[in-house]
Amino acid sequence: MANDVCTVSTADRLWREAMHLFSNFRGMRPHRSWMSGLSVGTGPKRLERLTASKAAGELMPKLEALSDRELVIFRTYARINLEQAEAAMRLSLIANITIPVGFLVILNQFFPGTVQEAFDYAGVEAMLGGIAAAAVVLLLLIWYSYAGVFQARDISHLAAIAAAKCGASASDDEGSGNGDESGPLEAVEPLL
């Protein structure tokens, strides 16, 4: 039992470090290839860019030093984190695009001409300026969520690479290394 506490503690400590290295704000930093209008993920050297990044250089040796059990725990964290980041991205898109547009449509249905009257009262320039400011804020919120998904995916991919390099027997995505061990998500899914 004492070993389990130490194992979880090691994986937890490394997870907190990974969260710092792969924060959403770090994922929002522009990359040189963005100047051409293309994301770094569109080029042929995606894997090299991932593994050669500064954050990966700090994380990979520590991942490779983990025991099989610690790596399974870390990969479970990474998989759950990725699922949550993807869900947050979907919610962000729905909340930041659908709700404002839906609000304007409903407002115009219940109070016909309200949107047009607001444009007429404020002036087209002021309304377009307000719409542009709101669009910038919404874009930043969506970009933040999108960066979170990319960062979560990078952590998950690095953990998978570390597991493959180390030959961790119980580190596959399903968490079923020797047949009698089931992953934490699979044990919970029937309850949901």
PyMOL CGO cylinders between C-alpha atoms (Angstrom):
from pymol import cmd
from pymol.cgo import CYLINDER

trace = [
    CYLINDER, 0.00, 0.00, 0.00, 2.87, 2.39, 0.78, 0.3, 1, 1, 1, 1, 1, 1,
    CYLINDER, 2.87, 2.39, 0.78, 4.31, 1.81, -2.71, 0.3, 1, 1, 1, 1, 1, 1,
    CYLINDER, 4.31, 1.81, -2.71, 0.99, 2.77, -4.30, 0.3, 1, 1, 1, 1, 1, 1,
    CYLINDER, 0.99, 2.77, -4.30, 1.03, 6.08, -2.44, 0.3, 1, 1, 1, 1, 1, 1,
    CYLINDER, 1.03, 6.08, -2.44, 4.59, 6.80, -3.62, 0.3, 1, 1, 1, 1, 1, 1,
    CYLINDER, 4.59, 6.80, -3.62, 3.76, 5.75, -7.18, 0.3, 1, 1, 1, 1, 1, 1,
    CYLINDER, 3.76, 5.75, -7.18, 0.71, 7.98, -7.36, 0.3, 1, 1, 1, 1, 1, 1,
    CYLINDER, 0.71, 7.98, -7.36, 2.67, 10.80, -5.75, 0.3, 1, 1, 1, 1, 1, 1,
    CYLINDER, 2.67, 10.80, -5.75, 5.39, 10.55, -8.42, 0.3, 1, 1, 1, 1, 1, 1,
    CYLINDER, 5.39, 10.55, -8.42, 2.87, 10.51, -11.27, 0.3, 1, 1, 1, 1, 1, 1,
    CYLINDER, 2.87, 10.51, -11.27, 0.95, 13.38, -9.66, 0.3, 1, 1, 1, 1, 1, 1,
    CYLINDER, 0.95, 13.38, -9.66, 4.10, 15.46, -9.26, 0.3, 1, 1, 1, 1, 1, 1,
    CYLINDER, 4.10, 15.46, -9.26, 5.07, 14.90, -12.88, 0.3, 1, 1, 1, 1, 1, 1,
    CYLINDER, 5.07, 14.90, -12.88, 1.51, 15.66, -13.99, 0.3, 1, 1, 1, 1, 1, 1,
    CYLINDER, 1.51, 15.66, -13.99, 1.58, 19.05, -12.22, 0.3, 1, 1, 1, 1, 1, 1,
    CYLINDER, 1.58, 19.05, -12.22, 4.89, 19.80, -13.93, 0.3, 1, 1, 1, 1, 1, 1,
    CYLINDER, 4.89, 19.80, -13.93, 3.44, 18.80, -17.32, 0.3, 1, 1, 1, 1, 1, 1,
    CYLINDER, 3.44, 18.80, -17.32, 0.46, 21.10, -16.75, 0.3, 1, 1, 1, 1, 1, 1,
    CYLINDER, 0.46, 21.10, -16.75, 2.87, 23.98, -16.22, 0.3, 1, 1, 1, 1, 1, 1,
    CYLINDER, 2.87, 23.98, -16.22, 4.95, 23.11, -19.29, 0.3, 1, 1, 1, 1, 1, 1,
    CYLINDER, 4.95, 23.11, -19.29, 1.89, 22.68, -21.51, 0.3, 1, 1, 1, 1, 1, 1,
    CYLINDER, 1.89, 22.68, -21.51, -0.42, 25.46, -20.32, 0.3, 1, 1, 1, 1, 1, 1,
    CYLINDER, -0.42, 25.46, -20.32, -3.08, 26.91, -22.60, 0.3, 1, 1, 1, 1, 1, 1,
    CYLINDER, -3.08, 26.91, -22.60, -1.30, 30.27, -22.71, 0.3, 1, 1, 1, 1, 1, 1,
    CYLINDER, -1.30, 30.27, -22.71, 1.91, 28.60, -23.87, 0.3, 1, 1, 1, 1, 1, 1,
    CYLINDER, 1.91, 28.60, -23.87, -0.12, 26.91, -26.60, 0.3, 1, 1, 1, 1, 1, 1,
    CYLINDER, -0.12, 26.91, -26.60, -1.39, 30.29, -27.79, 0.3, 1, 1, 1, 1, 1, 1,
    CYLINDER, -1.39, 30.29, -27.79, 2.09, 31.58, -28.62, 0.3, 1, 1, 1, 1, 1, 1,
    CYLINDER, 2.09, 31.58, -28.62, 2.53, 32.29, -32.32, 0.3, 1, 1, 1, 1, 1, 1,
    CYLINDER, 2.53, 32.29, -32.32, 4.96, 30.11, -34.22, 0.3, 1, 1, 1, 1, 1, 1,
    CYLINDER, 4.96, 30.11, -34.22, 7.13, 31.27, -37.11, 0.3, 1, 1, 1, 1, 1, 1,
    CYLINDER, 7.13, 31.27, -37.11, 5.15, 29.37, -39.73, 0.3, 1, 1, 1, 1, 1, 1,
    CYLINDER, 5.15, 29.37, -39.73, 2.03, 31.29, -38.73, 0.3, 1, 1, 1, 1, 1, 1,
    CYLINDER, 2.03, 31.29, -38.73, 3.47, 34.20, -40.66, 0.3, 1, 1, 1, 1, 1, 1,
    CYLINDER, 3.47, 34.20, -40.66, 2.74, 32.22, -43.82, 0.3, 1, 1, 1, 1, 1, 1,
    CYLINDER, 2.74, 32.22, -43.82, -0.82, 31.57, -42.68, 0.3, 1, 1, 1, 1, 1, 1,
    CYLINDER, -0.82, 31.57, -42.68, -0.18, 27.90, -42.00, 0.3, 1, 1, 1, 1, 1, 1,
    CYLINDER, -0.18, 27.90, -42.00, -0.10, 26.13, -38.67, 0.3, 1, 1, 1, 1, 1, 1,
    CYLINDER, -0.10, 26.13, -38.67, 3.03, 24.22, -37.71, 0.3, 1, 1, 1, 1, 1, 1,
    CYLINDER, 3.03, 24.22, -37.71, 0.83, 21.11, -37.65, 0.3, 1, 1, 1, 1, 1, 1,
    CYLINDER, 0.83, 21.11, -37.65, 0.29, 21.23, -41.41, 0.3, 1, 1, 1, 1, 1, 1,
    CYLINDER, 0.29, 21.23, -41.41, 3.90, 20.52, -42.34, 0.3, 1, 1, 1, 1, 1, 1,
    CYLINDER, 3.90, 20.52, -42.34, 5.49, 17.11, -42.89, 0.3, 1, 1, 1, 1, 1, 1,
    CYLINDER, 5.49, 17.11, -42.89, 7.62, 17.28, -39.73, 0.3, 1, 1, 1, 1, 1, 1,
    CYLINDER, 7.62, 17.28, -39.73, 4.85, 17.36, -37.11, 0.3, 1, 1, 1, 1, 1, 1,
    CYLINDER, 4.85, 17.36, -37.11, 6.36, 14.62, -34.94, 0.3, 1, 1, 1, 1, 1, 1,
    CYLINDER, 6.36, 14.62, -34.94, 9.81, 16.21, -35.04, 0.3, 1, 1, 1, 1, 1, 1,
    CYLINDER, 9.81, 16.21, -35.04, 8.34, 19.55, -33.98, 0.3, 1, 1, 1, 1, 1, 1,
    CYLINDER, 8.34, 19.55, -33.98, 6.51, 17.90, -31.09, 0.3, 1, 1, 1, 1, 1, 1,
    CYLINDER, 6.51, 17.90, -31.09, 9.46, 15.91, -29.77, 0.3, 1, 1, 1, 1, 1, 1,
    CYLINDER, 9.46, 15.91, -29.77, 11.99, 18.73, -30.34, 0.3, 1, 1, 1, 1, 1, 1,
    CYLINDER, 11.99, 18.73, -30.34, 10.00, 21.34, -28.44, 0.3, 1, 1, 1, 1, 1, 1,
    CYLINDER, 10.00, 21.34, -28.44, 11.48, 22.76, -25.26, 0.3, 1, 1, 1, 1, 1, 1,
    CYLINDER, 11.48, 22.76, -25.26, 8.58, 21.46, -23.14, 0.3, 1, 1, 1, 1, 1, 1,
    CYLINDER, 8.58, 21.46, -23.14, 8.92, 17.96, -24.61, 0.3, 1, 1, 1, 1, 1, 1,
    CYLINDER, 8.92, 17.96, -24.61, 12.66, 18.06, -23.98, 0.3, 1, 1, 1, 1, 1, 1,
    CYLINDER, 12.66, 18.06, -23.98, 11.96, 18.67, -20.30, 0.3, 1, 1, 1, 1, 1, 1,
    CYLINDER, 11.96, 18.67, -20.30, 9.11, 16.16, -19.98, 0.3, 1, 1, 1, 1, 1, 1,
    CYLINDER, 9.11, 16.16, -19.98, 10.29, 13.16, -22.02, 0.3, 1, 1, 1, 1, 1, 1,
    CYLINDER, 10.29, 13.16, -22.02, 13.28, 12.10, -19.86, 0.3, 1, 1, 1, 1, 1, 1,
    CYLINDER, 13.28, 12.10, -19.86, 11.06, 12.19, -16.79, 0.3, 1, 1, 1, 1, 1, 1,
    CYLINDER, 11.06, 12.19, -16.79, 8.34, 10.18, -18.53, 0.3, 1, 1, 1, 1, 1, 1,
    CYLINDER, 8.34, 10.18, -18.53, 10.85, 7.59, -19.69, 0.3, 1, 1, 1, 1, 1, 1,
    CYLINDER, 10.85, 7.59, -19.69, 12.15, 7.29, -16.10, 0.3, 1, 1, 1, 1, 1, 1,
    CYLINDER, 12.15, 7.29, -16.10, 8.71, 6.38, -14.73, 0.3, 1, 1, 1, 1, 1, 1,
    CYLINDER, 8.71, 6.38, -14.73, 7.92, 2.79, -13.81, 0.3, 1, 1, 1, 1, 1, 1,
    CYLINDER, 7.92, 2.79, -13.81, 5.29, 0.96, -15.87, 0.3, 1, 1, 1, 1, 1, 1,
    CYLINDER, 5.29, 0.96, -15.87, 2.64, 1.59, -13.22, 0.3, 1, 1, 1, 1, 1, 1,
    CYLINDER, 2.64, 1.59, -13.22, 3.51, 5.29, -12.93, 0.3, 1, 1, 1, 1, 1, 1,
    CYLINDER, 3.51, 5.29, -12.93, 3.38, 5.62, -16.71, 0.3, 1, 1, 1, 1, 1, 1,
    CYLINDER, 3.38, 5.62, -16.71, -0.06, 3.99, -16.79, 0.3, 1, 1, 1, 1, 1, 1,
    CYLINDER, -0.06, 3.99, -16.79, -1.26, 6.50, -14.20, 0.3, 1, 1, 1, 1, 1, 1,
    CYLINDER, -1.26, 6.50, -14.20, 0.26, 9.41, -16.13, 0.3, 1, 1, 1, 1, 1, 1,
    CYLINDER, 0.26, 9.41, -16.13, -1.25, 8.21, -19.42, 0.3, 1, 1, 1, 1, 1, 1,
    CYLINDER, -1.25, 8.21, -19.42, -4.63, 7.87, -17.74, 0.3, 1, 1, 1, 1, 1, 1,
    CYLINDER, -4.63, 7.87, -17.74, -4.35, 11.48, -16.57, 0.3, 1, 1, 1, 1, 1, 1,
    CYLINDER, -4.35, 11.48, -16.57, -3.34, 12.54, -20.08, 0.3, 1, 1, 1, 1, 1, 1,
    CYLINDER, -3.34, 12.54, -20.08, -6.27, 10.71, -21.71, 0.3, 1, 1, 1, 1, 1, 1,
    CYLINDER, -6.27, 10.71, -21.71, -8.81, 12.13, -19.27, 0.3, 1, 1, 1, 1, 1, 1,
    CYLINDER, -8.81, 12.13, -19.27, -7.29, 15.60, -19.64, 0.3, 1, 1, 1, 1, 1, 1,
    CYLINDER, -7.29, 15.60, -19.64, -7.58, 15.37, -23.44, 0.3, 1, 1, 1, 1, 1, 1,
    CYLINDER, -7.58, 15.37, -23.44, -11.22, 14.26, -23.24, 0.3, 1, 1, 1, 1, 1, 1,
    CYLINDER, -11.22, 14.26, -23.24, -12.02, 17.14, -20.89, 0.3, 1, 1, 1, 1, 1, 1,
    CYLINDER, -12.02, 17.14, -20.89, -10.17, 19.67, -23.08, 0.3, 1, 1, 1, 1, 1, 1,
    CYLINDER, -10.17, 19.67, -23.08, -12.10, 18.49, -26.14, 0.3, 1, 1, 1, 1, 1, 1,
    CYLINDER, -12.10, 18.49, -26.14, -15.40, 18.75, -24.24, 0.3, 1, 1, 1, 1, 1, 1,
    CYLINDER, -15.40, 18.75, -24.24, -14.45, 22.25, -23.04, 0.3, 1, 1, 1, 1, 1, 1,
    CYLINDER, -14.45, 22.25, -23.04, -13.65, 23.25, -26.63, 0.3, 1, 1, 1, 1, 1, 1,
    CYLINDER, -13.65, 23.25, -26.63, -17.04, 22.06, -27.85, 0.3, 1, 1, 1, 1, 1, 1,
    CYLINDER, -17.04, 22.06, -27.85, -18.76, 23.92, -25.01, 0.3, 1, 1, 1, 1, 1, 1,
    CYLINDER, -18.76, 23.92, -25.01, -16.73, 27.04, -25.77, 0.3, 1, 1, 1, 1, 1, 1,
    CYLINDER, -16.73, 27.04, -25.77, -17.78, 26.95, -29.42, 0.3, 1, 1, 1, 1, 1, 1,
    CYLINDER, -17.78, 26.95, -29.42, -21.42, 26.45, -28.50, 0.3, 1, 1, 1, 1, 1, 1,
    CYLINDER, -21.42, 26.45, -28.50, -21.41, 29.10, -25.80, 0.3, 1, 1, 1, 1, 1, 1,
    CYLINDER, -21.41, 29.10, -25.80, -19.40, 31.71, -27.68, 0.3, 1, 1, 1, 1, 1, 1,
    CYLINDER, -19.40, 31.71, -27.68, -21.03, 31.40, -31.08, 0.3, 1, 1, 1, 1, 1, 1,
    CYLINDER, -21.03, 31.40, -31.08, -24.45, 29.82, -30.78, 0.3, 1, 1, 1, 1, 1, 1,
    CYLINDER, -24.45, 29.82, -30.78, -25.67, 31.67, -27.70, 0.3, 1, 1, 1, 1, 1, 1,
    CYLINDER, -25.67, 31.67, -27.70, -25.01, 35.24, -28.93, 0.3, 1, 1, 1, 1, 1, 1,
    CYLINDER, -25.01, 35.24, -28.93, -26.45, 34.52, -32.37, 0.3, 1, 1, 1, 1, 1, 1,
    CYLINDER, -26.45, 34.52, -32.37, -29.40, 32.67, -30.85, 0.3, 1, 1, 1, 1, 1, 1,
    CYLINDER, -29.40, 32.67, -30.85, -30.04, 35.54, -28.45, 0.3, 1, 1, 1, 1, 1, 1,
    CYLINDER, -30.04, 35.54, -28.45, -30.21, 38.05, -31.31, 0.3, 1, 1, 1, 1, 1, 1,
    CYLINDER, -30.21, 38.05, -31.31, -32.54, 35.81, -33.32, 0.3, 1, 1, 1, 1, 1, 1,
    CYLINDER, -32.54, 35.81, -33.32, -34.88, 35.24, -30.37, 0.3, 1, 1, 1, 1, 1, 1,
    CYLINDER, -34.88, 35.24, -30.37, -34.80, 38.94, -29.46, 0.3, 1, 1, 1, 1, 1, 1,
    CYLINDER, -34.80, 38.94, -29.46, -35.75, 39.84, -33.00, 0.3, 1, 1, 1, 1, 1, 1,
    CYLINDER, -35.75, 39.84, -33.00, -38.54, 37.23, -33.02, 0.3, 1, 1, 1, 1, 1, 1,
    CYLINDER, -38.54, 37.23, -33.02, -40.16, 38.46, -29.80, 0.3, 1, 1, 1, 1, 1, 1,
    CYLINDER, -40.16, 38.46, -29.80, -39.50, 42.14, -30.47, 0.3, 1, 1, 1, 1, 1, 1,
    CYLINDER, -39.50, 42.14, -30.47, -39.41, 42.56, -34.26, 0.3, 1, 1, 1, 1, 1, 1,
    CYLINDER, -39.41, 42.56, -34.26, -37.12, 45.29, -35.45, 0.3, 1, 1, 1, 1, 1, 1,
    CYLINDER, -37.12, 45.29, -35.45, -35.20, 45.59, -32.16, 0.3, 1, 1, 1, 1, 1, 1,
    CYLINDER, -35.20, 45.59, -32.16, -31.87, 44.72, -33.72, 0.3, 1, 1, 1, 1, 1, 1,
    CYLINDER, -31.87, 44.72, -33.72, -32.45, 47.13, -36.62, 0.3, 1, 1, 1, 1, 1, 1,
    CYLINDER, -32.45, 47.13, -36.62, -33.49, 49.87, -34.18, 0.3, 1, 1, 1, 1, 1, 1,
    CYLINDER, -33.49, 49.87, -34.18, -30.29, 49.32, -32.18, 0.3, 1, 1, 1, 1, 1, 1,
    CYLINDER, -30.29, 49.32, -32.18, -28.25, 49.70, -35.37, 0.3, 1, 1, 1, 1, 1, 1,
    CYLINDER, -28.25, 49.70, -35.37, -30.16, 52.88, -36.30, 0.3, 1, 1, 1, 1, 1, 1,
    CYLINDER, -30.16, 52.88, -36.30, -29.85, 54.37, -32.78, 0.3, 1, 1, 1, 1, 1, 1,
    CYLINDER, -29.85, 54.37, -32.78, -26.13, 53.68, -32.30, 0.3, 1, 1, 1, 1, 1, 1,
    CYLINDER, -26.13, 53.68, -32.30, -25.07, 54.17, -35.88, 0.3, 1, 1, 1, 1, 1, 1,
    CYLINDER, -25.07, 54.17, -35.88, -23.58, 51.64, -38.23, 0.3, 1, 1, 1, 1, 1, 1,
    CYLINDER, -23.58, 51.64, -38.23, -19.96, 52.56, -37.36, 0.3, 1, 1, 1, 1, 1, 1,
    CYLINDER, -19.96, 52.56, -37.36, -20.51, 52.15, -33.62, 0.3, 1, 1, 1, 1, 1, 1,
    CYLINDER, -20.51, 52.15, -33.62, -22.35, 48.86, -34.05, 0.3, 1, 1, 1, 1, 1, 1,
    CYLINDER, -22.35, 48.86, -34.05, -19.69, 47.49, -36.39, 0.3, 1, 1, 1, 1, 1, 1,
    CYLINDER, -19.69, 47.49, -36.39, -16.99, 48.58, -33.90, 0.3, 1, 1, 1, 1, 1, 1,
    CYLINDER, -16.99, 48.58, -33.90, -18.87, 46.82, -31.08, 0.3, 1, 1, 1, 1, 1, 1,
    CYLINDER, -18.87, 46.82, -31.08, -19.34, 43.70, -33.19, 0.3, 1, 1, 1, 1, 1, 1,
    CYLINDER, -19.34, 43.70, -33.19, -15.63, 43.73, -34.10, 0.3, 1, 1, 1, 1, 1, 1,
    CYLINDER, -15.63, 43.73, -34.10, -14.62, 44.08, -30.43, 0.3, 1, 1, 1, 1, 1, 1,
    CYLINDER, -14.62, 44.08, -30.43, -16.96, 41.26, -29.41, 0.3, 1, 1, 1, 1, 1, 1,
    CYLINDER, -16.96, 41.26, -29.41, -15.62, 39.11, -32.26, 0.3, 1, 1, 1, 1, 1, 1,
    CYLINDER, -15.62, 39.11, -32.26, -12.03, 39.65, -31.07, 0.3, 1, 1, 1, 1, 1, 1,
    CYLINDER, -12.03, 39.65, -31.07, -12.95, 38.67, -27.50, 0.3, 1, 1, 1, 1, 1, 1,
    CYLINDER, -12.95, 38.67, -27.50, -14.84, 35.59, -28.72, 0.3, 1, 1, 1, 1, 1, 1,
    CYLINDER, -14.84, 35.59, -28.72, -11.93, 34.63, -30.99, 0.3, 1, 1, 1, 1, 1, 1,
    CYLINDER, -11.93, 34.63, -30.99, -9.49, 34.85, -28.06, 0.3, 1, 1, 1, 1, 1, 1,
    CYLINDER, -9.49, 34.85, -28.06, -11.75, 32.70, -25.89, 0.3, 1, 1, 1, 1, 1, 1,
    CYLINDER, -11.75, 32.70, -25.89, -12.08, 30.08, -28.63, 0.3, 1, 1, 1, 1, 1, 1,
    CYLINDER, -12.08, 30.08, -28.63, -8.32, 30.23, -29.33, 0.3, 1, 1, 1, 1, 1, 1,
    CYLINDER, -8.32, 30.23, -29.33, -7.62, 29.65, -25.62, 0.3, 1, 1, 1, 1, 1, 1,
    CYLINDER, -7.62, 29.65, -25.62, -9.85, 26.55, -25.64, 0.3, 1, 1, 1, 1, 1, 1,
    CYLINDER, -9.85, 26.55, -25.64, -8.32, 25.33, -28.90, 0.3, 1, 1, 1, 1, 1, 1,
    CYLINDER, -8.32, 25.33, -28.90, -4.80, 25.77, -27.48, 0.3, 1, 1, 1, 1, 1, 1,
    CYLINDER, -4.80, 25.77, -27.48, -5.88, 23.65, -24.51, 0.3, 1, 1, 1, 1, 1, 1,
    CYLINDER, -5.88, 23.65, -24.51, -6.88, 20.81, -26.81, 0.3, 1, 1, 1, 1, 1, 1,
    CYLINDER, -6.88, 20.81, -26.81, -3.55, 20.97, -28.66, 0.3, 1, 1, 1, 1, 1, 1,
    CYLINDER, -3.55, 20.97, -28.66, -1.58, 21.06, -25.42, 0.3, 1, 1, 1, 1, 1, 1,
    CYLINDER, -1.58, 21.06, -25.42, -3.57, 18.14, -23.98, 0.3, 1, 1, 1, 1, 1, 1,
    CYLINDER, -3.57, 18.14, -23.98, -3.05, 16.19, -27.20, 0.3, 1, 1, 1, 1, 1, 1,
    CYLINDER, -3.05, 16.19, -27.20, 0.69, 16.88, -27.10, 0.3, 1, 1, 1, 1, 1, 1,
    CYLINDER, 0.69, 16.88, -27.10, 0.97, 15.56, -23.53, 0.3, 1, 1, 1, 1, 1, 1,
    CYLINDER, 0.97, 15.56, -23.53, -1.03, 12.47, -24.48, 0.3, 1, 1, 1, 1, 1, 1,
    CYLINDER, -1.03, 12.47, -24.48, 1.15, 11.84, -27.53, 0.3, 1, 1, 1, 1, 1, 1,
    CYLINDER, 1.15, 11.84, -27.53, 4.39, 12.32, -25.58, 0.3, 1, 1, 1, 1, 1, 1,
    CYLINDER, 4.39, 12.32, -25.58, 3.19, 9.87, -22.92, 0.3, 1, 1, 1, 1, 1, 1,
    CYLINDER, 3.19, 9.87, -22.92, 2.36, 7.34, -25.66, 0.3, 1, 1, 1, 1, 1, 1,
    CYLINDER, 2.36, 7.34, -25.66, 5.81, 7.80, -27.21, 0.3, 1, 1, 1, 1, 1, 1,
    CYLINDER, 5.81, 7.80, -27.21, 7.47, 7.34, -23.81, 0.3, 1, 1, 1, 1, 1, 1,
    CYLINDER, 7.47, 7.34, -23.81, 5.45, 4.17, -23.21, 0.3, 1, 1, 1, 1, 1, 1,
    CYLINDER, 5.45, 4.17, -23.21, 6.45, 2.80, -26.62, 0.3, 1, 1, 1, 1, 1, 1,
    CYLINDER, 6.45, 2.80, -26.62, 10.13, 3.61, -26.03, 0.3, 1, 1, 1, 1, 1, 1,
    CYLINDER, 10.13, 3.61, -26.03, 10.10, 2.02, -22.59, 0.3, 1, 1, 1, 1, 1, 1,
    CYLINDER, 10.10, 2.02, -22.59, 8.08, -0.99, -23.71, 0.3, 1, 1, 1, 1, 1, 1,
    CYLINDER, 8.08, -0.99, -23.71, 5.66, -0.51, -20.82, 0.3, 1, 1, 1, 1, 1, 1,
    CYLINDER, 5.66, -0.51, -20.82, 3.49, -3.62, -20.86, 0.3, 1, 1, 1, 1, 1, 1,
    CYLINDER, 3.49, -3.62, -20.86, 0.50, -2.08, -19.12, 0.3, 1, 1, 1, 1, 1, 1,
    CYLINDER, 0.50, -2.08, -19.12, 0.58, 1.28, -20.84, 0.3, 1, 1, 1, 1, 1, 1,
    CYLINDER, 0.58, 1.28, -20.84, -1.76, 0.74, -23.76, 0.3, 1, 1, 1, 1, 1, 1,
    CYLINDER, -1.76, 0.74, -23.76, -4.71, 3.13, -24.09, 0.3, 1, 1, 1, 1, 1, 1,
    CYLINDER, -4.71, 3.13, -24.09, -7.20, 0.65, -22.72, 0.3, 1, 1, 1, 1, 1, 1,
    CYLINDER, -7.20, 0.65, -22.72, -5.11, 0.06, -19.61, 0.3, 1, 1, 1, 1, 1, 1,
    CYLINDER, -5.11, 0.06, -19.61, -5.40, -3.73, -19.85, 0.3, 1, 1, 1, 1, 1, 1,
    CYLINDER, -5.40, -3.73, -19.85, -1.82, -4.91, -19.68, 0.3, 1, 1, 1, 1, 1, 1,
    CYLINDER, -1.82, -4.91, -19.68, -2.06, -8.53, -18.57, 0.3, 1, 1, 1, 1, 1, 1,
    CYLINDER, -2.06, -8.53, -18.57, -5.74, -9.24, -19.04, 0.3, 1, 1, 1, 1, 1, 1,
    CYLINDER, -5.74, -9.24, -19.04, -6.86, -9.11, -15.42, 0.3, 1, 1, 1, 1, 1, 1,
    CYLINDER, -6.86, -9.11, -15.42, -6.35, -5.37, -15.00, 0.3, 1, 1, 1, 1, 1, 1,
    CYLINDER, -6.35, -5.37, -15.00, -8.91, -2.93, -16.40, 0.3, 1, 1, 1, 1, 1, 1,
    CYLINDER, -8.91, -2.93, -16.40, -8.34, 0.76, -16.89, 0.3, 1, 1, 1, 1, 1, 1,
    CYLINDER, -8.34, 0.76, -16.89, -9.99, 3.31, -14.64, 0.3, 1, 1, 1, 1, 1, 1,
    CYLINDER, -9.99, 3.31, -14.64, -12.29, 4.68, -17.34, 0.3, 1, 1, 1, 1, 1, 1,
    CYLINDER, -12.29, 4.68, -17.34, -13.52, 1.25, -18.38, 0.3, 1, 1, 1, 1, 1, 1,
    CYLINDER, -13.52, 1.25, -18.38, -14.42, 0.47, -14.77, 0.3, 1, 1, 1, 1, 1, 1,
    CYLINDER, -14.42, 0.47, -14.77, -16.48, 3.66, -14.51, 0.3, 1, 1, 1, 1, 1, 1,
    CYLINDER, -16.48, 3.66, -14.51, -18.15, 3.68, -17.95, 0.3, 1, 1, 1, 1, 1, 1,
    CYLINDER, -18.15, 3.68, -17.95, -20.78, 1.02, -17.13, 0.3, 1, 1, 1, 1, 1, 1,
    CYLINDER, -20.78, 1.02, -17.13, -21.88, 3.18, -14.21, 0.3, 1, 1, 1, 1, 1, 1,
    CYLINDER, -21.88, 3.18, -14.21, -22.52, 6.23, -16.37, 0.3, 1, 1, 1, 1, 1, 1,
]
cmd.load_cgo(trace, "trace")
